[in-house]
Amino acid sequence: KAQVILSDMEIDTKRLDQINEVNQLYERVISLKDSNEEYRKLLSTQNNDQLLKKALKLGQISLLEYLTEVNFLYQSMENYLQTEKDFHISLSELMKYRL
């Protein structure tokens, strides 16, 4: 009888662990989705690459300033893509519980 109770407790523990994992994954997916949308809005409203090229061509900024700003833009794009990747990975992990 004690063995049956122990087995039931182990099953309940596993079930609670899975519920916690699903909840954490869900929260992560929501957070990454929000971050991804913010990045997308920010990057889509800015046309800094063209403006930087124009400022460099007109001599308003130095080559070093141009390269620094372009590096910042590419780093922002990389962060956006990494966030999107993390979102899709987390979403796929969450969807395995749906099946």
TIRO-2110 file (N, C-alpha, C; in Angstrom, 1 decimal):
// TIRO-2110
0.8, -1.2, 0.0, N, 1, A
0.0, 0.0, 0.0, CA, 1, A
0.9, 1.3, 0.0, C, 1, A
2.0, 1.2, 0.8, N, 2, A
2.9, 2.4, 0.8, CA, 2, A
3.5, 2.6, -0.5, C, 2, A
3.8, 1.5, -1.2, N, 3, A
4.4, 1.6, -2.6, CA, 3, A
3.5, 2.3, -3.6, C, 3, A
2.2, 2.0, -3.5, N, 4, A
1.2, 2.6, -4.3, CA, 4, A
1.1, 4.1, -4.0, C, 4, A
1.1, 4.5, -2.8, N, 5, A
1.1, 5.9, -2.4, CA, 5, A
2.3, 6.6, -2.9, C, 5, A
3.4, 6.0, -2.7, N, 6, A
4.7, 6.6, -3.2, CA, 6, A
4.6, 6.8, -4.7, C, 6, A
4.1, 5.8, -5.4, N, 7, A
4.0, 5.9, -6.9, CA, 7, A
3.1, 7.1, -7.3, C, 7, A
2.0, 7.2, -6.6, N, 8, A
1.0, 8.3, -6.8, CA, 8, A
1.7, 9.6, -6.6, C, 8, A
2.4, 9.7, -5.5, N, 9, A
3.1, 11.0, -5.2, CA, 9, A
4.2, 11.3, -6.3, C, 9, A
4.9, 10.3, -6.8, N, 10, A
5.8, 10.6, -7.8, CA, 10, A
5.2, 11.0, -9.1, C, 10, A
4.0, 10.5, -9.4, N, 11, A
3.3, 10.9, -10.6, CA, 11, A
2.8, 12.3, -10.4, C, 11, A
2.3, 12.6, -9.3, N, 12, A
1.8, 14.0, -9.0, CA, 12, A
3.0, 15.0, -9.1, C, 12, A
4.2, 14.6, -8.6, N, 13, A
5.3, 15.5, -8.7, CA, 13, A
5.7, 15.7, -10.1, C, 13, A
5.8, 14.7, -10.9, N, 14, A
6.1, 14.8, -12.3, CA, 14, A
5.1, 15.7, -13.0, C, 14, A
3.8, 15.5, -12.7, N, 15, A
2.8, 16.3, -13.3, CA, 15, A
3.0, 17.8, -13.0, C, 15, A
3.2, 18.1, -11.7, N, 16, A
3.5, 19.5, -11.3, CA, 16, A
4.7, 20.1, -11.9, C, 16, A
5.7, 19.2, -12.1, N, 17, A
7.0, 19.7, -12.8, CA, 17, A
6.7, 20.1, -14.2, C, 17, A
5.9, 19.3, -14.9, N, 18, A
5.5, 19.6, -16.3, CA, 18, A
4.6, 20.9, -16.4, C, 18, A
3.7, 21.0, -15.4, N, 19, A
2.9, 22.2, -15.4, CA, 19, A
3.7, 23.4, -15.2, C, 19, A
4.7, 23.4, -14.3, N, 20, A
5.6, 24.5, -14.1, CA, 20, A
6.4, 24.8, -15.3, C, 20, A
6.9, 23.8, -16.0, N, 21, A
7.7, 24.0, -17.2, CA, 21, A
6.9, 24.6, -18.3, C, 21, A
5.6, 24.2, -18.4, N, 22, A
4.8, 24.8, -19.4, CA, 22, A
4.5, 26.2, -19.1, C, 22, A
4.2, 26.5, -17.8, N, 23, A
4.0, 27.9, -17.4, CA, 23, A
5.2, 28.8, -17.7, C, 23, A
6.4, 28.3, -17.4, N, 24, A
7.6, 29.1, -17.6, CA, 24, A
7.8, 29.3, -19.1, C, 24, A
7.6, 28.3, -19.9, N, 25, A
7.7, 28.4, -21.4, CA, 25, A
6.7, 29.4, -21.9, C, 25, A
5.5, 29.3, -21.4, N, 26, A
4.5, 30.3, -21.9, CA, 26, A
4.9, 31.7, -21.6, C, 26, A
5.4, 32.0, -20.4, N, 27, A
5.8, 33.3, -20.0, CA, 27, A
7.0, 33.8, -20.8, C, 27, A
7.9, 32.8, -21.1, N, 28, A
9.0, 33.2, -22.0, CA, 28, A
8.6, 33.5, -23.4, C, 28, A
7.7, 32.7, -23.9, N, 29, A
7.2, 33.0, -25.3, CA, 29, A
6.5, 34.4, -25.3, C, 29, A
5.7, 34.7, -24.4, N, 30, A
5.0, 36.0, -24.3, CA, 30, A
6.0, 37.1, -24.2, C, 30, A
7.0, 37.0, -23.4, N, 31, A
8.0, 38.0, -23.2, CA, 31, A
8.8, 38.2, -24.5, C, 31, A
9.2, 37.1, -25.1, N, 32, A
10.0, 37.2, -26.4, CA, 32, A
9.2, 37.8, -27.5, C, 32, A
7.9, 37.4, -27.5, N, 33, A
7.0, 38.0, -28.5, CA, 33, A
6.9, 39.5, -28.4, C, 33, A
6.7, 40.0, -27.2, N, 34, A
6.7, 41.4, -26.9, CA, 34, A
8.0, 42.1, -27.3, C, 34, A
9.1, 41.5, -26.9, N, 35, A
10.4, 42.1, -27.3, CA, 35, A
10.6, 42.1, -28.8, C, 35, A
10.2, 41.1, -29.4, N, 36, A
10.3, 41.0, -30.9, CA, 36, A
9.5, 42.0, -31.6, C, 36, A
8.3, 42.3, -31.1, N, 37, A
7.4, 43.3, -31.7, CA, 37, A
8.0, 44.7, -31.5, C, 37, A
8.6, 44.9, -30.3, N, 38, A
9.2, 46.2, -30.1, CA, 38, A
10.4, 46.5, -31.0, C, 38, A
11.3, 45.4, -31.1, N, 39, A
12.4, 45.5, -32.0, CA, 39, A
11.9, 45.8, -33.4, C, 39, A
10.9, 45.1, -33.9, N, 40, A
10.4, 45.2, -35.2, CA, 40, A
9.9, 46.6, -35.5, C, 40, A
9.1, 47.2, -34.5, N, 41, A
8.6, 48.5, -34.7, CA, 41, A
9.7, 49.5, -34.7, C, 41, A
10.7, 49.4, -33.8, N, 42, A
11.8, 50.3, -33.8, CA, 42, A
12.6, 50.3, -35.1, C, 42, A
13.0, 49.1, -35.5, N, 43, A
13.8, 49.0, -36.7, CA, 43, A
13.0, 49.4, -38.0, C, 43, A
11.7, 49.1, -38.0, N, 44, A
11.0, 49.5, -39.3, CA, 44, A
10.7, 51.0, -39.4, C, 44, A
10.7, 51.7, -38.3, N, 45, A
10.4, 53.1, -38.4, CA, 45, A
11.7, 53.9, -38.6, C, 45, A
12.8, 53.3, -38.5, N, 46, A
14.1, 54.1, -38.7, CA, 46, A
14.7, 53.7, -40.0, C, 46, A
15.2, 54.7, -40.7, N, 47, A
15.9, 54.5, -42.0, CA, 47, A
17.3, 55.0, -41.8, C, 47, A
17.9, 54.7, -40.7, N, 48, A
19.2, 55.3, -40.3, CA, 48, A
20.3, 54.9, -41.3, C, 48, A
20.3, 53.8, -41.9, N, 49, A
21.3, 53.4, -42.8, CA, 49, A
21.5, 54.4, -44.0, C, 49, A
20.3, 54.7, -44.5, N, 50, A
20.3, 55.7, -45.6, CA, 50, A
20.8, 57.1, -45.2, C, 50, A
20.3, 57.5, -44.0, N, 51, A
20.6, 58.8, -43.4, CA, 51, A
22.1, 58.9, -43.1, C, 51, A
22.6, 57.8, -42.6, N, 52, A
24.1, 57.8, -42.3, CA, 52, A
24.9, 57.9, -43.5, C, 52, A
24.5, 57.2, -44.6, N, 53, A
25.2, 57.2, -45.9, CA, 53, A
25.2, 58.7, -46.4, C, 53, A
24.1, 59.3, -46.3, N, 54, A
23.9, 60.7, -46.8, CA, 54, A
24.8, 61.6, -46.0, C, 54, A
24.8, 61.5, -44.7, N, 55, A
25.6, 62.3, -43.8, CA, 55, A
27.1, 62.2, -44.1, C, 55, A
27.5, 60.9, -44.3, N, 56, A
28.9, 60.7, -44.6, CA, 56, A
29.3, 61.3, -45.9, C, 56, A
28.4, 61.1, -46.9, N, 57, A
28.7, 61.7, -48.3, CA, 57, A
28.7, 63.2, -48.2, C, 57, A
27.9, 63.8, -47.4, N, 58, A
27.9, 65.3, -47.3, CA, 58, A
29.0, 65.8, -46.3, C, 58, A
29.7, 64.9, -45.7, N, 59, A
30.8, 65.3, -44.8, CA, 59, A
30.3, 65.8, -43.4, C, 59, A
29.1, 65.4, -43.1, N, 60, A
28.6, 65.8, -41.8, CA, 60, A
29.1, 64.9, -40.6, C, 60, A
29.5, 63.7, -41.0, N, 61, A
30.0, 62.8, -40.0, CA, 61, A
31.3, 62.2, -40.6, C, 61, A
32.2, 61.8, -39.7, N, 62, A
33.4, 61.2, -40.1, CA, 62, A
33.2, 59.7, -40.4, C, 62, A
34.2, 59.1, -41.1, N, 63, A
34.1, 57.6, -41.4, CA, 63, A
34.0, 56.8, -40.1, C, 63, A
34.7, 57.2, -39.1, N, 64, A
34.7, 56.5, -37.8, CA, 64, A
33.3, 56.6, -37.2, C, 64, A
32.7, 57.8, -37.2, N, 65, A
31.3, 57.9, -36.7, CA, 65, A
30.3, 57.1, -37.5, C, 65, A
30.5, 57.1, -38.8, N, 66, A
29.6, 56.3, -39.7, CA, 66, A
29.8, 54.8, -39.3, C, 66, A
31.0, 54.3, -39.2, N, 67, A
31.2, 52.9, -38.9, CA, 67, A
30.7, 52.5, -37.6, C, 67, A
30.8, 53.4, -36.6, N, 68, A
30.3, 53.2, -35.3, CA, 68, A
28.8, 53.1, -35.3, C, 68, A
28.1, 54.0, -36.0, N, 69, A
26.7, 54.0, -36.0, CA, 69, A
26.2, 52.8, -36.8, C, 69, A
26.8, 52.4, -37.9, N, 70, A
26.4, 51.3, -38.7, CA, 70, A
26.6, 50.0, -37.9, C, 70, A
27.7, 49.9, -37.1, N, 71, A
27.9, 48.8, -36.2, CA, 71, A
26.8, 48.7, -35.2, C, 71, A
26.4, 49.8, -34.7, N, 72, A
25.2, 49.8, -33.7, CA, 72, A
24.0, 49.3, -34.4, C, 72, A
23.7, 49.7, -35.6, N, 73, A
22.5, 49.3, -36.3, CA, 73, A
22.5, 47.8, -36.6, C, 73, A
23.7, 47.3, -37.0, N, 74, A
23.8, 45.9, -37.3, CA, 74, A
23.7, 45.0, -36.0, C, 74, A
24.2, 45.6, -34.9, N, 75, A
24.1, 44.9, -33.6, CA, 75, A
22.6, 44.8, -33.2, C, 75, A
21.9, 45.9, -33.4, N, 76, A
20.4, 46.0, -33.1, CA, 76, A
19.7, 44.9, -34.0, C, 76, A
20.0, 44.8, -35.3, N, 77, A
19.4, 43.9, -36.1, CA, 77, A
19.7, 42.4, -35.7, C, 77, A
20.9, 42.2, -35.3, N, 78, A
21.3, 40.9, -34.8, CA, 78, A
20.6, 40.5, -33.5, C, 78, A
20.4, 41.5, -32.6, N, 79, A
19.6, 41.3, -31.4, CA, 79, A
18.2, 40.9, -31.7, C, 79, A
17.6, 41.7, -32.7, N, 80, A
16.3, 41.4, -33.1, CA, 80, A
16.1, 39.9, -33.7, C, 80, A
17.1, 39.6, -34.5, N, 81, A
17.0, 38.2, -35.1, CA, 81, A
17.2, 37.1, -34.0, C, 81, A
18.1, 37.4, -33.1, N, 82, A
18.3, 36.4, -32.0, CA, 82, A
17.0, 36.3, -31.1, C, 82, A
16.4, 37.4, -30.9, N, 83, A
15.1, 37.4, -30.1, CA, 83, A
14.1, 36.6, -30.9, C, 83, A
14.0, 36.8, -32.2, N, 84, A
13.0, 36.1, -33.0, CA, 84, A
13.3, 34.6, -33.0, C, 84, A
14.6, 34.3, -33.1, N, 85, A
15.0, 32.8, -33.1, CA, 85, A
14.6, 32.2, -31.7, C, 85, A
14.9, 32.9, -30.6, N, 86, A
14.6, 32.4, -29.3, CA, 86, A
13.1, 32.2, -29.1, C, 86, A
12.3, 33.2, -29.7, N, 87, A
10.9, 33.1, -29.7, CA, 87, A
10.4, 31.8, -30.4, C, 87, A
10.9, 31.6, -31.5, N, 88, A
10.4, 30.4, -32.3, CA, 88, A
10.9, 29.1, -31.6, C, 88, A
12.0, 29.1, -31.1, N, 89, A
12.5, 27.9, -30.4, CA, 89, A
11.6, 27.6, -29.1, C, 89, A
11.4, 28.7, -28.4, N, 90, A
10.5, 28.5, -27.2, CA, 90, A
9.1, 28.1, -27.6, C, 90, A
8.6, 28.7, -28.6, N, 91, A
7.3, 28.4, -29.1, CA, 91, A
7.2, 26.9, -29.5, C, 91, A
8.2, 26.4, -30.2, N, 92, A
8.2, 25.0, -30.6, CA, 92, A
8.3, 24.1, -29.4, C, 92, A
9.0, 24.5, -28.4, N, 93, A
9.1, 23.7, -27.1, CA, 93, A
7.7, 23.7, -26.4, C, 93, A
7.1, 24.8, -26.5, N, 94, A
5.7, 24.9, -25.9, CA, 94, A
4.7, 24.0, -26.6, C, 94, A
4.8, 24.0, -28.0, N, 95, A
3.9, 23.3, -28.8, CA, 95, A
4.0, 21.8, -28.6, C, 95, A
5.1, 21.3, -28.2, N, 96, A
5.3, 19.9, -28.0, CA, 96, A
4.3, 19.4, -26.9, C, 96, A
3.9, 20.3, -26.0, N, 97, A
3.0, 19.9, -24.9, CA, 97, A
1.6, 19.9, -25.5, C, 97, A
1.4, 20.6, -26.6, N, 98, A
0.0, 20.6, -27.2, CA, 98, A
-0.3, 19.3, -27.8, C, 98, A
0.8, 18.6, -28.4, N, 99, A
0.6, 17.4, -29.0, CA, 99, A
0.4, 16.3, -28.0, C, 99, A
END
